[in-house]
Amino acid sequence: MIDAMLAEAWSALVANRLRSALTMLGMIIGVAAVILMLAIGGGVQKQVSDAISGLGSNMLIVTAGSSKQGGFNSGAGTGATLRLEDGDEIARLKNVVAAAPSTQIPAQAVAGASNWATTVTGTTPSYFTVQDWRPDDGRTFSDMEDRAGARVALIGHSVADNLFGANDPMGRSVRVKGISFTVIGIMARRGQGFGGIDRDDVIIVPLTTALRQLQGNAFRRSIRAISVGVDAAENLDDVSERITALLRRAHHIDKTAPDDFTVNNLTAVTDTLSSTTAAISLLLAAIGSISLVVGGIGIMNIMLVSVTERTREIGIRMAIGASRAAVRLQFLLEALMLSLLGCGIGVALGWGLATLASGAIGFDTSVTPSAVMVAFAVSASIGIFFGWYPATRAAKLSPIEALRS
């Protein structure tokens, strides 16, 4: 019986093609909007997650305090509040896998006739472990090279492209502040970080070399940050508290005085940003779902018109033995078919728009199977909800009155 009802429902929709198409339009637009919004929201959430995970897993970043000059605050990381000894002490803490002190120095890099403004990062070999970042080509420098102040460097792809073009940088020289460094490795690509920062625009050199020859005598023992690798995510908060206590003692900070450093928990940042982007995704989907409600109202209106037009048909059905439940089911199936057909076209349209958006905005906006399943489930619910009243109205018609109409 259901097969016959579905065939009849299809015949009724095909018989009024234009009206059916216009009825489905609201559902098509609504589903396409929801699919597109969920895809964009999911893409943003993935980009945020990838940007933070690219910095390293289970990691804390300790940054120096701010510097003040003439009453102006230069911001966190600019002061000389962290020392090499701080990194050594942090590395000895329980649950700490490694601690990599580092300093960042803006500089002009020169190779042959080419030059490029970049950032030089002076650090220790532990940096590559903590950051989970390895070279695509070449090698990292050793502890011995760091202690000896070797003039070796690893460069990011952006630096390689701007200084050497199509030439192989390996074994060639890069001059920074008049000091010549030999390129021993090219770091794996990381792409853009927050705020559009190019994470491949970097030169990495041994920390001892950076402090002695690039940073200047006034900051010979000062570092800007310490990257701390922790053995497990559940130990991050505990290690953060112990680092805070250790540095306050080492820096002789009074109990009432504020810290002259900052401990950043990247996992906490990830959780916060993920929850924020998830909320934004839901908000976008909720805005798009307004069109679904409008589409549902359109289905109800058209089904009411259909009931009015087919009153005599309903009377004949009941006169030859059709039950009220069968009449209700027939009209419900027609409403459901309209809703699901509109949903299918809307999913295809939303998928196509998400693919186009991916190329336009520069990050992945792929449609997930769960989003498609939710779209169909919601559409079916809307079809049943808004089709129930017209179907019930048809079922309640009196056969005699229906035949007289």
Secondary structure, 3 states (H helix, E strand, C coil): CHHHHHHHHHHHHHHCHHHHHHHHHHHHHHHHHHHHHHHHHHHHHHHHHHHHHCCCCCEEEEEECCCEECCEECCCCCCCCEEHHHHHHHHCCCCEEEEEEEEEEEEEEEECCEEEEEEEEEECCHHHHHCCCCEEEECCCCHHHHHHCCCEEEECHHHHHHHHCCCCCCCCEEEECCEEEEEEEEECCCCECHHHCECCCEEEEEHHHHHHHHCCHHHCCEECEEEEEECCHHHHHHHHHHHHHHHHHHCCCCCCCCCCEEEEEHHHHHHHHHHHHHHHHHHHHHHHHHHHHHHHHHHHHHHHHHHHHCHHHHHHHHHCCCCHHHHHHHHHHHHHHHHHHHHHHHHHHHHHHHHHHHHHHCCCCCCCHHHHHHHHHHHHHHHHHHHHHHHHHHHCCCHHHHHHC
